[in-house]
Amino acid sequence: MSKFQHVGYDEAHQIVDRSKSLFWNGWNIVEWRKDADGFFSRNGMYRNNSWGKVVRITRLEDDGTWKVPIKYAVGR
């Protein structure tokens, strides 16, 4: 069983809107987790008044979909 699901534009927006861990950076979906060590990390980022780390960047695929982790799928 795949741990990822291909989703289109509308479903990708629903997923990002529902999750506190995801946000848009242009056409990319960024997964971010709060972590105080983010200050010292190369993939650290200050967001929403706290430090964290970028866990995953999901880029737009050639077929116009995003391959997102199944745990974020709409309807789960």
C-alpha positions as a LaTeX table, in Angstrom:
\begin{tabular}{lrrr}
\hline
Residue & $x$ (\AA) & $y$ (\AA) & $z$ (\AA) \\
\hline
Met1 & 0.00 & 0.00 & 0.00 \\
Ser2 & 1.32 & 3.42 & $-0.95$ \\
Lys3 & 1.94 & 5.96 & 1.78 \\
Phe4 & 1.17 & 8.78 & $-0.66$ \\
Gln5 & $-1.83$ & 9.88 & $-2.65$ \\
His6 & $-1.93$ & 11.98 & $-5.80$ \\
Val7 & $-4.39$ & 14.86 & $-5.40$ \\
Gly8 & $-5.57$ & 17.61 & $-7.72$ \\
Tyr9 & $-5.73$ & 21.35 & $-7.16$ \\
Asp10 & $-9.03$ & 21.52 & $-5.22$ \\
Glu11 & $-8.23$ & 18.62 & $-2.92$ \\
Ala12 & $-4.71$ & 19.97 & $-2.30$ \\
His13 & $-6.22$ & 23.27 & $-1.14$ \\
Gln14 & $-8.61$ & 21.44 & 1.20 \\
Ile15 & $-5.74$ & 19.45 & 2.68 \\
Val16 & $-3.57$ & 22.54 & 3.28 \\
Asp17 & $-6.49$ & 24.55 & 4.71 \\
Arg18 & $-7.30$ & 21.74 & 7.18 \\
Ser19 & $-3.79$ & 21.18 & 8.48 \\
Lys20 & $-1.75$ & 23.34 & 10.86 \\
Ser21 & 1.41 & 21.59 & 9.64 \\
Leu22 & 1.04 & 22.50 & 5.96 \\
Phe23 & 1.24 & 25.75 & 4.04 \\
Trp24 & 1.73 & 26.93 & 0.49 \\
Asn25 & 5.01 & 28.31 & $-0.82$ \\
Gly26 & 4.16 & 29.22 & $-4.39$ \\
Trp27 & 2.98 & 25.97 & $-5.98$ \\
Asn28 & 4.75 & 23.82 & $-3.38$ \\
Ile29 & 3.13 & 22.34 & $-0.28$ \\
Val30 & 5.46 & 22.65 & 2.71 \\
Glu31 & 5.16 & 20.42 & 5.80 \\
Trp32 & 6.51 & 22.18 & 8.91 \\
Arg33 & 6.78 & 20.92 & 12.50 \\
Lys34 & 7.40 & 23.02 & 15.59 \\
Asp35 & 10.85 & 22.26 & 17.02 \\
Ala36 & 13.02 & 24.56 & 19.15 \\
Asp37 & 16.14 & 23.05 & 17.51 \\
Gly38 & 14.96 & 24.57 & 14.24 \\
Phe39 & 16.93 & 27.68 & 15.19 \\
Phe40 & 20.16 & 25.68 & 14.73 \\
Ser41 & 19.01 & 23.56 & 11.79 \\
Arg42 & 19.75 & 24.11 & 8.12 \\
Asn43 & 16.09 & 23.38 & 7.36 \\
Gly44 & 14.88 & 25.50 & 10.29 \\
Met45 & 12.23 & 28.15 & 9.82 \\
Tyr46 & 10.58 & 30.73 & 12.06 \\
Arg47 & 6.82 & 30.57 & 11.55 \\
Asn48 & 3.79 & 31.53 & 13.66 \\
Asn49 & 5.98 & 32.94 & 16.45 \\
Ser50 & 8.02 & 29.77 & 16.96 \\
Trp51 & 10.91 & 27.84 & 15.48 \\
Gly52 & 10.42 & 24.62 & 13.60 \\
Lys53 & 11.78 & 22.47 & 10.81 \\
Val54 & 10.66 & 21.92 & 7.26 \\
Val55 & 9.91 & 18.21 & 7.11 \\
Arg56 & 8.88 & 17.81 & 3.48 \\
Ile57 & 8.32 & 19.92 & 0.38 \\
Thr58 & 5.79 & 18.51 & $-2.07$ \\
Arg59 & 6.26 & 19.90 & $-5.54$ \\
Leu60 & 3.70 & 20.02 & $-8.32$ \\
Glu61 & 4.09 & 16.91 & $-10.49$ \\
Asp62 & 4.25 & 17.01 & $-14.29$ \\
Asp63 & 0.69 & 15.65 & $-14.45$ \\
Gly64 & $-0.70$ & 18.59 & $-12.40$ \\
Thr65 & $-1.07$ & 16.73 & $-9.10$ \\
Trp66 & 0.68 & 16.76 & $-5.75$ \\
Lys67 & 1.88 & 13.54 & $-4.10$ \\
Val68 & 0.86 & 14.11 & $-0.46$ \\
Pro69 & 1.19 & 11.74 & 2.51 \\
Ile70 & $-1.94$ & 9.65 & 2.91 \\
Lys71 & $-2.34$ & 10.86 & 6.52 \\
Tyr72 & $-3.41$ & 14.26 & 5.15 \\
Ala73 & $-5.91$ & 12.90 & 2.61 \\
Val74 & $-9.35$ & 14.51 & 2.64 \\
Gly75 & $-12.02$ & 12.34 & 4.21 \\
Arg76 & $-9.67$ & 10.49 & 6.55 \\
\hline
\end{tabular}
